[in-house]
């Protein structure tokens, strides 16, 4: 967890470090898939030169659009590598081109290798996936006896342990493997065993430690002897040092940077959690991995691993999206792609993003490796490949052409829509130049692909705004996903019983009044933050200076020792954020605009000056409290802010900001006056992964000095 958030109401905010590796943002979209579509038995389309040329051109266009310095792609079709190519640069500063031999970090695409090793161990009688982890690792425990008594190795490898992410400790590189297992014993589950899918990197470490023990060999040796060596993957390694001798090792870059001068990121050593994401490879080697998978363990007539082990990794073990045809096996995401069964897994680590995707029924697979963190290019590229090489199994009109554009939907047609049969509510809003789909507070950007037609590629969902079949003067939305089509009907417009101006006045009064807000431009807050699901405590300070600048410093502790710290600030004009085990960097663009707005007390008082629109859009319960939902669109192009204002107290009890993977949800409670100014003494961040981070204020002082060091970049090693 990292203290990065600020609020004009003085609320202390912890935001989980969004640079955490292996975050499965591509798989976070949760639209209902309704009825599964049947897979086609048709023969794959021919990988003709024209089709491959079209793929090459579309991927290059997508690379430029997403500002990715370098990428490499390989396609396996009918057991042959029919395409392999590098795009852009592996080293932008030295203008060194990316090629098929360029080596990248593949991040969480490693997990399928780990799952396969465990399945092979079962086939060879070394262990059973139904074994309790404590059978092989006596010190392993979950902080819940009901889970402890039933959890299996198979549960660990399918994200069904009941624990959400516990990434901060391993990402810090301050703990060894045994200590990480000990920390797991302190972390509190947020679900029952198998109740819901919760991405969990450390469970892959625990499972691999069991495999290592039964074979009496380290993980990297097992990979080399069982997979890399037999497949001839000579440029592939699974350790930080193993990639250093590689001639064509790619530089990794931060996202959303200028193509000519992107900001490089240092390679992250994650050997301590290697089974969750440490493999380094190129697309030619990964093509051999695809061949192994598509041929069910056989390559060039040799049975490299048992077919039963391959099939075991693809057995669905938990729903990624409840009620949808989207599941998880052992290191594989299992879902439909336009009527076809799809097996795949993405990967994300500092400076790199990867995607491995297969349509086994079509003998078709693709690997995409890129040198930018969290880029959408990898997922978009496999869609491009499949669109050109897989047979169509649904209405062609439901499949937008790659790169297609059209007319934007009118603002008047945006708003709330409902599909009654599935109890599905979606709200469409415009944020800057993008249209966002909001499902229960999860806001996802869409891409225009046709006439009033938008797509969320990661979810395989397409939305078309069209005249209603019942009343052509009204608009309805056609949702096409997983081969299914449903019509969403416009909900009746909400009429608020109170005006925006009246609500604003009551909110200011609830804070103590304008005079109290302006009376204290400087203050120091001390708090303690806990992340029970990670077993972490943080001791922090928040500083407010001049009514326009804010800073937050936190020091982290786990299993009784300090292991890192962070600083995040804006000074009224610029901003910076850093954590001791990652790279610090200046705030820019929308991130900077958001931080400046949230730190300026005048934005709380003068809405008309800072927001181009403020609307009361609906009423909603938040933790049992009836609220007005207020949407605020910043004047200077920052992220939209949604505030949930209690109807009885007029305090903000929840605030949502941003969209997509960077979206944040914070809840506020325990409101107390301090010299006439009211603060929430408890703030909870509710991440998508199910964990909760709670910050409890210990003291607020209006007389204590605000230190200068809190508003200066500090070398991260000194934090």
C-alpha positions as CSV (number, residue, x, y, z in Angstrom):
1,X,0.0,0.0,0.0
2,X,1.2,3.5,-0.8
3,X,0.0,6.8,0.6
4,X,-0.9,8.6,-2.6
5,X,-4.4,10.0,-2.2
6,X,-5.5,13.4,-0.9
7,X,-8.9,15.0,-0.3
8,X,-10.1,18.6,0.0
9,X,-12.0,17.5,3.1
10,X,-8.7,16.6,4.8
11,X,-9.3,12.9,4.5
12,X,-6.2,10.7,4.8
13,X,-6.2,8.4,1.8
14,X,-4.1,5.3,1.2
15,X,-4.0,4.0,-2.4
16,X,-2.6,0.6,-3.2
17,X,0.5,0.9,-5.3
18,X,-0.9,0.8,-8.8
19,X,2.5,-0.1,-10.2
20,X,2.3,-3.4,-8.5
21,X,3.3,-6.1,-11.0
22,X,1.1,-8.8,-12.5
23,X,-2.0,-6.8,-11.9
24,X,-4.6,-8.5,-14.2
25,X,-6.2,-5.3,-15.4
26,X,-7.2,-6.9,-18.7
27,X,-9.4,-9.3,-16.9
28,X,-11.1,-6.9,-14.5
29,X,-14.1,-6.0,-16.6
30,X,-17.2,-7.8,-15.3
31,X,-20.1,-7.7,-17.7
32,X,-22.4,-10.6,-17.6
33,X,-21.8,-13.1,-20.4
34,X,-25.3,-14.6,-20.0
35,X,-25.6,-17.8,-22.0
36,X,-22.3,-19.4,-23.2
37,X,-21.8,-19.5,-26.9
38,X,-21.0,-22.9,-28.5
39,X,-17.6,-23.4,-29.9
40,X,-17.3,-23.9,-33.7
41,X,-15.9,-27.0,-35.3
42,X,-14.9,-25.1,-38.4
43,X,-11.4,-25.4,-39.9
44,X,-9.1,-22.4,-39.2
45,X,-8.8,-19.8,-41.9
46,X,-5.6,-20.0,-43.9
47,X,-2.7,-17.9,-42.6
48,X,-2.3,-16.4,-46.1
49,X,0.4,-13.8,-46.9
50,X,-2.4,-11.2,-47.3
51,X,-3.9,-12.1,-43.8
52,X,-0.5,-11.9,-42.2
53,X,0.3,-8.6,-43.9
54,X,-3.0,-7.2,-42.6
55,X,-2.1,-8.4,-39.1
56,X,1.3,-6.8,-39.3
57,X,-0.1,-3.5,-40.3
58,X,-2.8,-3.5,-37.7
59,X,-0.4,-4.4,-34.9
60,X,2.0,-1.6,-35.9
61,X,-0.9,0.9,-36.0
62,X,-1.9,-0.2,-32.5
63,X,1.6,0.0,-31.3
64,X,1.9,3.6,-32.4
65,X,-1.6,4.5,-31.1
66,X,-0.7,3.1,-27.6
67,X,2.8,4.7,-27.7
68,X,4.6,1.4,-27.1
69,X,8.4,1.7,-28.0
70,X,8.8,-2.0,-28.8
71,X,7.0,-5.2,-29.2
72,X,7.4,-8.7,-30.7
73,X,4.8,-11.1,-31.9
74,X,4.8,-14.8,-33.0
75,X,1.8,-16.8,-34.3
76,X,1.6,-20.6,-34.3
77,X,-0.9,-22.1,-36.7
78,X,-1.3,-25.8,-37.3
79,X,2.0,-26.6,-35.5
80,X,4.0,-24.1,-37.5
81,X,5.4,-20.7,-36.7
82,X,3.7,-18.7,-39.5
83,X,4.6,-15.3,-38.3
84,X,7.3,-13.7,-36.1
85,X,8.4,-10.1,-36.1
86,X,9.6,-7.2,-34.0
87,X,8.0,-3.8,-34.0
88,X,9.7,-0.6,-33.0
89,X,12.6,-0.5,-30.6
90,X,13.9,-2.7,-27.8
91,X,16.1,0.3,-26.8
92,X,14.6,3.6,-27.9
93,X,17.5,5.8,-26.8
94,X,20.0,3.8,-28.9
95,X,17.5,3.1,-31.6
96,X,18.1,-0.6,-31.4
97,X,15.2,-2.4,-33.2
98,X,13.0,-5.1,-31.6
99,X,13.2,-8.4,-33.3
100,X,11.9,-11.9,-32.9
101,X,15.0,-12.6,-30.8
102,X,14.4,-9.7,-28.4
103,X,14.0,-10.9,-24.8
104,X,11.3,-9.4,-22.5
105,X,10.0,-10.1,-19.0
106,X,6.7,-12.1,-19.4
107,X,5.4,-11.4,-15.9
108,X,2.3,-13.5,-14.9
109,X,2.4,-15.5,-18.1
110,X,4.9,-17.5,-16.0
111,X,2.0,-18.9,-14.0
112,X,1.0,-21.4,-16.6
113,X,4.5,-22.9,-16.5
114,X,4.2,-23.2,-12.7
115,X,0.8,-24.8,-13.0
116,X,2.1,-27.3,-15.5
117,X,5.1,-28.3,-13.3
118,X,2.6,-29.1,-10.5
119,X,0.4,-31.1,-12.8
120,X,3.4,-33.1,-14.1
121,X,4.4,-33.8,-10.5
122,X,1.0,-35.2,-9.9
123,X,1.2,-37.4,-13.0
124,X,4.5,-38.7,-11.8
125,X,3.1,-39.5,-8.3
126,X,5.3,-37.0,-6.5
127,X,2.3,-35.1,-5.0
128,X,-1.4,-34.7,-5.5
129,X,-3.1,-31.4,-6.3
130,X,-5.6,-32.3,-3.6
131,X,-2.7,-32.3,-1.0
132,X,-2.8,-29.8,1.8
133,X,0.1,-27.4,1.4
134,X,1.1,-28.1,5.0
135,X,1.8,-31.7,4.1
136,X,4.8,-30.4,2.2
137,X,5.4,-27.1,4.0
138,X,4.6,-27.6,7.7
139,X,4.9,-23.8,8.4
140,X,2.3,-22.8,5.9
141,X,-1.0,-21.6,7.3
142,X,-4.0,-19.4,6.5
143,X,-5.3,-17.0,9.1
144,X,-8.7,-18.9,9.1
145,X,-9.1,-22.4,10.5
146,X,-12.0,-23.3,8.2
147,X,-9.8,-22.6,5.2
148,X,-6.7,-24.1,6.8
149,X,-8.4,-27.5,7.1
150,X,-9.5,-27.7,3.5
151,X,-7.2,-25.8,1.3
152,X,-5.2,-27.7,-1.4
153,X,-2.3,-27.1,-3.8
154,X,-4.9,-26.9,-6.5
155,X,-6.6,-24.1,-4.7
156,X,-3.3,-22.2,-4.5
157,X,-2.8,-22.4,-8.2
158,X,-6.3,-21.2,-9.1
159,X,-6.7,-18.0,-7.0
160,X,-9.4,-19.5,-4.8
161,X,-7.6,-19.4,-1.4
162,X,-9.8,-16.7,0.1
163,X,-6.9,-14.2,0.2
164,X,-6.7,-11.2,-2.1
165,X,-3.4,-9.8,-3.3
166,X,-0.5,-9.7,-0.8
167,X,2.0,-8.0,-3.2
168,X,3.5,-5.2,-1.2
169,X,5.8,-7.4,0.9
170,X,7.3,-9.5,-1.9
171,X,7.5,-6.5,-4.2
172,X,9.7,-4.8,-1.6
173,X,12.4,-7.4,-1.9
174,X,13.0,-7.2,1.9
175,X,11.8,-10.6,2.8
176,X,12.9,-14.2,1.9
177,X,10.6,-16.9,0.9
178,X,10.1,-18.4,4.4
179,X,9.3,-14.9,5.7
180,X,6.7,-14.4,3.0
181,X,5.1,-17.6,4.0
182,X,5.1,-16.4,7.6
183,X,3.4,-13.1,6.5
184,X,0.7,-15.1,4.7
185,X,-0.1,-16.6,8.1
186,X,-0.9,-13.1,9.4
187,X,-2.9,-11.9,6.4
188,X,-6.7,-12.1,6.9
189,X,-8.8,-13.8,4.1
190,X,-11.6,-11.7,2.6
191,X,-13.6,-14.7,1.3
192,X,-14.3,-18.3,2.1
193,X,-12.3,-21.0,0.4
194,X,-13.4,-21.1,-3.3
195,X,-16.1,-18.4,-2.7
196,X,-14.6,-16.0,-5.3
197,X,-11.7,-15.5,-7.6
198,X,-9.0,-13.3,-6.0
199,X,-5.7,-12.9,-7.8
200,X,-2.9,-14.1,-5.4
201,X,0.7,-14.2,-6.5
202,X,2.2,-15.6,-3.3
203,X,0.1,-18.8,-3.5
204,X,2.0,-19.7,-6.7
205,X,5.2,-19.4,-4.7
206,X,3.9,-21.7,-2.0
207,X,2.7,-24.3,-4.5
208,X,6.1,-24.2,-6.3
209,X,7.9,-24.6,-3.0
210,X,6.0,-27.9,-2.5
211,X,7.0,-29.0,-6.0
212,X,10.6,-28.1,-5.3
213,X,10.5,-30.2,-2.1
214,X,9.2,-33.3,-3.7
215,X,11.7,-33.2,-6.5
216,X,14.6,-31.8,-4.3
217,X,15.4,-29.3,-7.1
218,X,15.0,-25.5,-7.3
219,X,12.3,-24.0,-9.5
220,X,14.6,-22.6,-12.1
221,X,16.3,-26.0,-12.5
222,X,12.9,-27.8,-12.9
223,X,11.9,-25.3,-15.6
224,X,15.2,-25.8,-17.4
225,X,15.1,-29.6,-17.2
226,X,11.4,-30.2,-17.8
227,X,10.4,-27.5,-20.3
228,X,13.0,-25.0,-21.5
229,X,15.7,-27.6,-22.4
230,X,13.4,-30.2,-24.1
231,X,11.7,-27.4,-26.1
232,X,15.0,-25.8,-27.2
233,X,14.1,-22.5,-25.4
234,X,17.7,-21.4,-25.3
235,X,17.1,-17.7,-24.8
236,X,14.7,-18.2,-21.9
237,X,15.5,-18.0,-18.2
238,X,13.6,-17.6,-14.9
239,X,16.0,-15.6,-12.8
240,X,17.1,-11.9,-12.8
241,X,20.7,-12.9,-13.4
242,X,19.8,-15.4,-16.1
243,X,18.7,-12.7,-18.5
244,X,21.7,-10.5,-18.2
245,X,24.0,-12.3,-20.8
246,X,21.2,-12.1,-23.4
247,X,22.4,-10.0,-26.4
248,X,18.9,-8.6,-27.2
249,X,17.5,-7.9,-23.8
250,X,14.9,-5.2,-24.1
251,X,14.7,-2.1,-22.0
252,X,11.4,-1.6,-20.1
253,X,9.5,1.6,-20.2
254,X,6.8,3.5,-18.2
255,X,3.4,3.7,-19.9
256,X,2.0,6.8,-21.8
257,X,5.4,8.2,-22.7
258,X,6.5,10.0,-25.9
259,X,7.6,7.4,-28.4
260,X,10.8,9.3,-29.2
261,X,11.9,9.6,-25.6
262,X,10.1,7.2,-23.2
263,X,11.2,7.0,-19.6
264,X,13.1,3.7,-19.0
265,X,12.4,1.7,-15.8
266,X,14.9,-0.5,-14.1
267,X,14.4,-4.2,-14.4
268,X,12.7,-5.6,-11.3
269,X,14.3,-8.5,-9.6
270,X,11.4,-10.7,-8.5
271,X,13.4,-14.0,-8.0
272,X,11.8,-14.3,-4.5
273,X,8.4,-14.8,-6.1
274,X,9.7,-16.3,-9.4
275,X,6.9,-18.9,-9.9
276,X,4.4,-16.0,-10.1
277,X,6.1,-14.0,-12.8
278,X,9.9,-14.2,-13.3
279,X,10.4,-15.8,-16.8
280,X,12.3,-13.8,-19.5
281,X,11.8,-15.0,-23.0
282,X,11.5,-14.1,-26.7
283,X,8.6,-14.9,-29.0
284,X,10.5,-17.6,-30.9
285,X,11.0,-19.6,-27.7
286,X,7.5,-18.8,-26.5
287,X,6.2,-20.2,-29.9
288,X,7.7,-23.6,-28.8
289,X,5.6,-23.3,-25.6
290,X,2.5,-22.6,-27.7
291,X,3.3,-25.7,-29.8
292,X,3.6,-27.8,-26.7
293,X,0.3,-26.6,-25.5
294,X,-1.6,-26.9,-28.8
295,X,-0.2,-30.4,-29.3
296,X,-1.1,-31.5,-25.7
297,X,2.4,-32.1,-24.5
298,X,4.0,-33.3,-27.8
299,X,6.5,-31.4,-29.9
300,X,8.1,-32.9,-33.1
301,X,6.8,-36.3,-32.2
302,X,8.2,-36.3,-28.6
303,X,6.0,-36.5,-25.6
304,X,7.7,-33.7,-23.5
305,X,5.0,-33.7,-20.8
306,X,2.0,-36.0,-20.2
307,X,-1.1,-35.0,-22.1
308,X,-3.0,-35.5,-18.9
309,X,-0.9,-32.8,-17.2
310,X,-1.7,-30.3,-20.0
311,X,-5.5,-31.1,-19.8
312,X,-5.4,-30.8,-16.0
313,X,-4.2,-27.2,-16.2
314,X,-7.2,-26.3,-18.3
315,X,-9.9,-27.7,-16.1
316,X,-12.1,-24.9,-14.8
317,X,-11.7,-24.5,-11.1
318,X,-13.3,-21.2,-10.3
319,X,-15.4,-18.5,-12.0
320,X,-13.4,-15.3,-12.7
321,X,-16.7,-13.6,-13.3
322,X,-19.6,-15.3,-11.5
323,X,-22.3,-16.6,-13.8
324,X,-20.2,-16.1,-16.9
325,X,-18.2,-18.3,-19.2
326,X,-14.9,-17.0,-17.8
327,X,-13.0,-19.3,-15.5
328,X,-9.5,-20.0,-14.2
329,X,-7.6,-23.3,-14.4
330,X,-4.0,-23.8,-13.1
331,X,-2.3,-20.7,-14.4
332,X,-4.7,-20.2,-17.3
333,X,-7.7,-17.9,-18.0
334,X,-10.4,-20.0,-19.7
335,X,-13.1,-18.1,-21.6
336,X,-14.8,-17.7,-24.9
337,X,-13.5,-15.6,-27.8
338,X,-16.4,-15.0,-30.3
339,X,-17.7,-18.6,-30.0
340,X,-14.3,-20.3,-29.6
341,X,-12.8,-21.8,-26.4
342,X,-9.8,-19.6,-25.5
343,X,-6.9,-20.4,-23.2
344,X,-4.6,-17.6,-22.2
345,X,-2.8,-15.5,-19.6
346,X,-1.4,-12.0,-19.5
347,X,1.6,-10.7,-17.7
348,X,2.6,-7.3,-16.3
349,X,5.8,-6.3,-14.5
350,X,7.7,-3.0,-14.3
351,X,8.4,-2.0,-17.9
352,X,6.8,-5.0,-19.6
353,X,3.5,-6.4,-20.6
354,X,2.7,-9.8,-22.2
355,X,-0.1,-11.9,-23.5
356,X,-0.2,-15.6,-24.4
357,X,-3.5,-16.7,-26.0
358,X,-4.7,-19.8,-27.8
359,X,-7.8,-21.1,-29.6
360,X,-7.0,-24.9,-29.2
361,X,-9.9,-25.9,-31.3
362,X,-8.4,-23.9,-34.2
363,X,-4.8,-25.0,-33.6
364,X,-4.0,-21.3,-33.3
365,X,-1.9,-19.4,-30.8
366,X,-0.2,-16.1,-30.4
367,X,2.3,-14.6,-28.0
368,X,2.7,-10.8,-27.7
369,X,5.6,-9.3,-25.7
370,X,5.9,-5.5,-25.2
371,X,8.3,-3.2,-23.3
372,X,5.7,-1.0,-21.6
373,X,4.0,-1.6,-18.2
374,X,0.2,-2.2,-18.3
375,X,-0.1,-1.5,-22.0
376,X,-3.4,-2.5,-23.8
377,X,-1.3,-3.4,-26.9
378,X,-0.8,-7.1,-26.0
379,X,-4.5,-7.8,-25.5
380,X,-5.4,-5.8,-28.6
381,X,-2.8,-7.7,-30.7
382,X,-4.1,-11.1,-30.0
383,X,-7.6,-9.9,-30.9
384,X,-6.2,-8.7,-34.2
385,X,-4.6,-12.1,-34.9
386,X,-7.8,-14.0,-34.0
387,X,-10.0,-11.7,-36.0
388,X,-7.9,-12.4,-39.1
389,X,-7.2,-16.1,-38.7
390,X,-10.1,-17.6,-36.8
391,X,-13.4,-18.4,-38.5
392,X,-16.4,-16.2,-37.6
393,X,-18.9,-18.0,-35.4
394,X,-21.3,-15.1,-34.8
395,X,-23.0,-12.3,-36.7
396,X,-20.2,-10.5,-38.6
397,X,-21.8,-7.2,-37.7
398,X,-21.0,-7.9,-34.1
399,X,-17.2,-7.9,-34.9
400,X,-15.8,-4.4,-35.5
401,X,-13.1,-4.2,-38.0
402,X,-9.7,-3.5,-36.5
403,X,-9.1,0.2,-36.4
404,X,-12.6,1.0,-37.6
405,X,-14.0,4.4,-36.6
406,X,-17.3,6.1,-36.8
407,X,-19.6,8.8,-35.3
408,X,-19.6,9.4,-31.5
409,X,-22.8,8.9,-29.6
410,X,-24.5,12.2,-28.6
411,X,-24.3,13.2,-25.0
412,X,-28.1,13.2,-24.8
413,X,-28.1,9.4,-25.5
414,X,-25.7,8.7,-22.6
415,X,-26.9,7.9,-19.1
416,X,-28.3,4.8,-17.3
417,X,-29.6,1.7,-19.0
418,X,-30.9,-1.6,-17.7
419,X,-31.4,-5.2,-18.7
420,X,-34.1,-6.4,-16.3
421,X,-33.8,-10.2,-16.9
422,X,-30.2,-10.2,-15.6
423,X,-30.6,-7.4,-13.1
424,X,-27.8,-5.6,-15.1
425,X,-27.5,-1.8,-14.8
426,X,-24.9,0.1,-16.9
427,X,-24.3,3.8,-17.0
428,X,-22.5,5.5,-19.9
429,X,-20.8,8.9,-19.4
430,X,-18.3,11.0,-21.4
431,X,-15.0,11.7,-19.7
432,X,-12.9,14.1,-21.8
433,X,-12.8,12.5,-25.3
434,X,-13.7,9.0,-24.1
435,X,-17.0,7.3,-23.3
436,X,-16.9,5.3,-20.1
437,X,-19.2,2.4,-19.1
438,X,-19.8,2.3,-15.4
439,X,-21.0,-1.0,-13.8
440,X,-21.6,-0.7,-10.1
441,X,-18.8,1.9,-9.7
442,X,-16.3,0.0,-11.9
443,X,-15.6,2.5,-14.7
444,X,-14.1,1.2,-17.9
445,X,-13.1,3.3,-21.0
446,X,-14.5,2.2,-24.4
447,X,-13.1,2.6,-27.9
448,X,-15.1,3.9,-30.8
449,X,-15.2,1.3,-33.5
450,X,-18.2,2.2,-35.7
451,X,-21.3,4.4,-36.0
452,X,-22.3,5.1,-32.3
453,X,-20.6,1.8,-31.6
454,X,-18.0,1.1,-28.9
455,X,-15.9,-1.8,-27.7
456,X,-14.2,-3.0,-24.6
457,X,-11.7,-5.4,-26.1
458,X,-10.5,-7.0,-22.8
459,X,-14.1,-8.1,-22.2
460,X,-15.0,-8.9,-25.8
461,X,-18.0,-6.6,-25.4
462,X,-19.4,-4.3,-28.0
463,X,-22.1,-1.6,-27.3
464,X,-24.2,0.0,-30.1
465,X,-26.5,3.0,-29.4
466,X,-29.5,2.8,-31.7
467,X,-33.1,4.0,-31.9
468,X,-35.4,2.0,-29.6
469,X,-37.6,-0.6,-31.3
470,X,-40.5,0.6,-29.2
471,X,-40.0,4.3,-29.6
472,X,-37.6,5.5,-32.4
473,X,-37.3,8.8,-30.5
474,X,-35.7,7.0,-27.6
475,X,-32.3,5.3,-27.5
476,X,-31.5,1.7,-26.5
477,X,-28.1,-0.1,-26.3
478,X,-27.3,-3.4,-27.9
479,X,-24.7,-5.3,-26.0
480,X,-22.9,-8.1,-27.9
481,X,-20.6,-10.4,-25.9
482,X,-19.6,-14.0,-26.0
483,X,-21.8,-14.6,-29.1
484,X,-24.9,-13.2,-27.2
485,X,-27.0,-10.1,-27.8
486,X,-29.0,-8.3,-25.2
487,X,-30.9,-5.0,-25.4
488,X,-30.5,-2.5,-22.6
489,X,-33.4,-0.1,-22.1
490,X,-33.0,3.5,-21.1
491,X,-33.9,4.1,-17.4
492,X,-36.2,7.0,-16.5
493,X,-34.2,10.2,-15.8
494,X,-33.6,10.9,-12.1
495,X,-35.2,14.0,-10.5
496,X,-33.4,15.1,-7.4
497,X,-35.5,16.5,-4.5
498,X,-32.8,19.0,-3.8
499,X,-30.8,21.4,-6.0
500,X,-27.0,21.2,-6.5
501,X,-26.7,24.6,-4.8
502,X,-28.7,23.6,-1.8
503,X,-26.8,20.3,-1.4
504,X,-23.5,22.1,-1.6
505,X,-24.4,24.6,1.1
506,X,-25.4,21.7,3.4
507,X,-22.2,19.9,2.7
508,X,-20.1,22.9,3.6
509,X,-22.1,23.4,6.8
510,X,-21.5,19.7,7.7
511,X,-17.8,20.4,7.4
512,X,-18.0,23.3,9.8
513,X,-18.7,26.1,7.3
514,X,-16.6,28.1,4.8
515,X,-14.9,30.1,7.5
516,X,-13.6,27.1,9.4
517,X,-12.3,25.5,6.1
518,X,-10.4,28.7,5.3
519,X,-9.3,29.3,8.8
520,X,-6.9,26.4,8.8
521,X,-4.8,26.3,5.6
522,X,-2.0,24.4,7.4
523,X,-2.3,21.3,9.5
524,X,-0.5,18.0,10.4
525,X,-2.3,14.7,10.7
526,X,-0.9,11.5,12.2
527,X,-2.5,8.2,11.5
528,X,-2.1,4.4,11.6
529,X,-3.1,2.4,8.5
530,X,-3.7,-1.3,8.4
531,X,-4.1,-3.7,5.5
532,X,-5.3,-6.9,7.3
533,X,-5.4,-8.9,4.1
534,X,-1.7,-8.2,3.6
535,X,-0.6,-8.4,7.2
536,X,0.9,-4.9,7.0
537,X,0.7,-1.8,9.2
538,X,1.7,1.7,8.1
539,X,2.5,4.7,10.3
540,X,1.8,8.0,8.5
541,X,1.7,11.7,8.4
542,X,-0.4,13.9,6.2
543,X,0.5,17.6,5.8
544,X,-1.6,20.4,4.3
545,X,0.1,23.7,3.5
546,X,-1.3,27.0,2.3
547,X,-4.6,25.4,1.3
548,X,-3.2,24.3,-2.0
549,X,-0.4,21.8,-1.2
550,X,-0.6,18.4,0.5
551,X,1.9,15.6,1.2
552,X,1.7,12.1,2.7
553,X,4.5,10.1,4.2
554,X,4.1,6.4,5.3
555,X,6.5,3.9,6.9
556,X,5.5,0.2,6.5
557,X,5.9,-2.7,8.9
558,X,5.3,-6.5,8.6
559,X,6.2,-9.3,11.0
560,X,7.5,-6.8,13.4
561,X,9.9,-4.9,11.2
562,X,10.0,-1.8,9.0
563,X,10.5,-2.7,5.4
564,X,9.9,0.5,3.4
565,X,8.4,3.9,3.2
566,X,6.7,6.3,0.7
567,X,6.3,9.9,0.0
568,X,3.7,11.5,-2.2
569,X,3.0,15.3,-2.6
570,X,1.8,18.2,-4.7
571,X,3.0,21.7,-3.9
572,X,0.4,23.7,-5.7
573,X,2.1,23.5,-9.1
574,X,3.9,20.2,-9.5
575,X,4.0,16.9,-7.7
576,X,6.1,13.8,-7.1
577,X,5.7,10.3,-5.7
578,X,8.1,7.6,-4.7
579,X,8.4,4.4,-2.6
580,X,11.6,3.0,-1.3
581,X,11.5,-0.2,-3.4
582,X,10.4,1.3,-6.7
583,X,11.3,4.3,-8.9
584,X,10.1,7.8,-7.8
585,X,8.7,10.0,-10.5
586,X,7.1,13.4,-11.1
587,X,3.4,13.6,-11.5
588,X,2.2,14.7,-15.0
589,X,-0.9,14.9,-17.1
590,X,-4.2,13.8,-15.6
591,X,-2.5,12.4,-12.5
592,X,-1.1,15.8,-11.7
593,X,-4.4,17.6,-12.4
594,X,-6.3,15.3,-10.2
595,X,-3.8,15.7,-7.3
596,X,-3.8,19.5,-7.6
597,X,-7.6,19.6,-7.5
598,X,-7.9,17.3,-4.6
599,X,-5.4,19.2,-2.6
600,X,-6.9,22.7,-3.1
601,X,-9.5,23.7,-0.4
602,X,-10.9,26.3,-2.8
603,X,-12.2,23.4,-5.0
604,X,-14.3,22.3,-2.1
605,X,-15.8,25.8,-1.6
606,X,-16.2,27.2,-5.1
607,X,-17.6,24.4,-7.3
608,X,-18.5,26.8,-10.2
609,X,-14.8,27.9,-10.4
610,X,-13.3,24.4,-10.5
611,X,-16.0,22.2,-12.2
612,X,-17.6,22.6,-15.6
613,X,-20.6,20.5,-14.4
614,X,-21.9,19.2,-11.1
615,X,-25.0,16.9,-11.2
616,X,-27.0,14.9,-8.7
617,X,-27.6,11.7,-10.8
618,X,-29.3,9.2,-8.5
619,X,-29.8,8.0,-4.9
620,X,-28.0,5.0,-3.6
621,X,-27.3,3.1,-0.4
622,X,-23.7,3.0,0.8
623,X,-23.1,0.6,3.8
624,X,-26.7,1.1,4.7
625,X,-26.7,4.9,4.4
626,X,-29.0,6.6,2.0
627,X,-27.0,9.0,-0.2
628,X,-27.2,11.4,-3.1
629,X,-24.8,10.5,-5.9
630,X,-23.0,13.6,-7.2
631,X,-20.9,13.6,-10.3
632,X,-18.4,16.4,-10.7
633,X,-16.6,17.1,-14.0
634,X,-13.4,19.1,-13.5
635,X,-12.9,22.2,-15.6
636,X,-9.2,21.5,-16.4
637,X,-9.6,18.0,-17.8
638,X,-8.9,15.9,-14.7
639,X,-10.8,12.7,-13.8
640,X,-14.5,12.8,-13.0
641,X,-15.2,12.7,-9.3
642,X,-18.3,10.8,-7.9
643,X,-19.3,11.6,-4.4
644,X,-21.9,9.8,-2.3
645,X,-23.4,12.3,0.2
646,X,-25.3,11.1,3.2
647,X,-28.9,12.4,3.1
648,X,-29.1,12.8,6.8
649,X,-25.6,14.2,7.7
650,X,-24.5,15.6,4.3
651,X,-21.0,14.2,4.9
652,X,-19.3,12.6,1.9
653,X,-19.3,8.9,2.9
654,X,-17.7,7.6,-0.3
655,X,-15.7,9.1,-3.2
656,X,-14.8,7.4,-6.5
657,X,-12.2,8.9,-8.8
658,X,-10.7,7.8,-12.1
659,X,-11.6,4.9,-14.4
660,X,-10.2,1.6,-15.6
661,X,-7.3,0.1,-13.7
662,X,-6.5,3.4,-12.0
663,X,-10.0,3.8,-10.5
664,X,-10.1,4.4,-6.7
665,X,-13.0,4.0,-4.2
666,X,-12.7,5.4,-0.7
667,X,-15.2,5.3,2.1
668,X,-15.3,7.8,5.0
669,X,-16.7,7.5,8.5
670,X,-16.3,8.4,12.2
671,X,-16.7,12.2,11.5
672,X,-15.4,14.4,14.4
673,X,-14.9,18.1,14.8
674,X,-11.4,19.5,15.5
675,X,-11.6,23.2,16.6
676,X,-14.8,23.5,14.5
677,X,-13.6,21.8,11.3
678,X,-15.0,18.3,10.8
679,X,-12.7,15.4,9.5
680,X,-13.4,11.8,8.9
681,X,-11.3,9.9,11.4
682,X,-11.6,6.7,9.5
683,X,-11.0,6.2,5.7
684,X,-11.1,2.9,3.9
685,X,-9.8,2.2,0.4
686,X,-11.8,-0.5,-1.3
687,X,-9.6,-2.0,-4.1
688,X,-11.1,-4.2,-6.8
689,X,-9.2,-7.3,-5.5
690,X,-11.3,-7.6,-2.3
691,X,-8.8,-6.3,0.3
692,X,-9.5,-3.2,2.3
693,X,-7.0,-0.7,3.6
694,X,-8.1,1.3,6.7
695,X,-6.6,4.5,7.9
696,X,-7.4,5.7,11.4
697,X,-6.5,9.2,12.5
698,X,-4.6,9.5,15.8
699,X,-4.3,13.3,16.0
700,X,-4.7,16.6,13.9
701,X,-2.8,19.7,14.8
702,X,-3.2,23.2,13.4
703,X,-0.1,24.5,15.2
704,X,2.5,21.9,14.5
705,X,5.1,23.0,11.9
706,X,4.7,21.6,8.3
707,X,8.2,20.3,7.3
708,X,9.8,21.4,4.1
709,X,11.2,17.9,3.3
710,X,7.7,16.7,2.8
711,X,7.5,18.7,-0.4
712,X,10.8,17.8,-2.0
713,X,11.7,14.7,-4.1
714,X,13.7,12.3,-1.9
715,X,16.0,9.6,-3.3
716,X,13.9,6.5,-2.9
717,X,16.7,4.6,-1.1
718,X,16.5,7.2,1.6
719,X,12.8,7.0,2.2
